[in-house]
Amino acid sequence: MSARQGQVKQWCIADEQTPDDILHIALSWACGLGGADCTMIEPNKSCYIPNRVRDHASYVFNSYWQNYKKHGGSCYFNTAAMVIDLNPSMFMI
């Protein structure tokens, strides 16, 4: 059985209840000390639009988590994020 079979795909996104100022702090950590690749949320990049902190945070949180979860990385971000089983690209505008 391959690693993909039998596994449920999950995503790490910004929690809707988290205020933008807290998301900014978590996003800054992820893009800085956390080592996440944040280039895709820069102006003129494919994930810049919509230009909202919640959308940028969701992209970065998920990118970080997908890259580091097997090495102990979490989707916590000081309570700013949560794991979901539905592909967020299906419902984000």
N, C-alpha and C positions, 0 to 999 in steps of 0.2 A: 504494500500500500504506500502510495506517495505521501509526502508531507501535507499535500493539499487535500487529499481525500479524508473525509470524516471530520474535518475541522470547520468550525463556523467562522466566517470572516467577521471581524470586528473592527470598529473605528473608534478613535479617541477624538472627541469634539469638545468645544467650549460649552460649559453648562449655561443654559439660558438664564438661570437665576443669578449668575455672577455679574456684578457690576463691571462696567468698562474699565474703571481704574484698576481693579484687581486683575482683569484680563491683560491690561497693558504690562503690569508687573510680571505676570507669568510669561507673557510673550517675550518680554525683554530677557528674562532668564533663559528661556528655551533657545532664543537666537544667540545668546551670549555664552554664558557658562555651560548651558545644557548641550551646546554643540549642534543644535538643529540647523539644517540647511534652510535658510529663510530667503534665498534669492528669488524664489517663485512668487513671493508676495511684494516684491519691489515694483515700482511704477514701470509700466510697459511690459511686464511679465504676465504669463498666462493666468496666474491666480491672484493678481492684484485687484481685479474687479470681481465682486463688489468690494469697494474700498471701505470696509467696516471692520472694526477691531474684532468683533466676534467671528467673522468669517476668516480673517487672517489668523486669529488664534486657533480656530478649528483646524485649518490647514497645517499650521506649524505643530500643534499638539499631536496630530495624527502622524505627521511625518517623523517627529521625534520618537513617538511610541512604537511605530512600525519598525524603526531602525534599532531601537535600544531595548525593547521588551524582553528579548531573549537573553539579554545581558543584565537584567535586573531593573531596567527603566520602567517607570510606571506612568499611568495616565491619571495622575493625581493633581499635579500643578497647584498644590496648596488649596485644594477643593474647587479649583476653577474649571475642571474638566470631568468628563464622564465617558464610559465605554458604552457604545451602542452596537446593535446587531444589524441595523438597517443602513445601507449605503447612503451617507449624507448627501451625496451628489444627486440623489433622486428627489430630495425635498428641499434643498437650499435654493433660494432664488438669487 
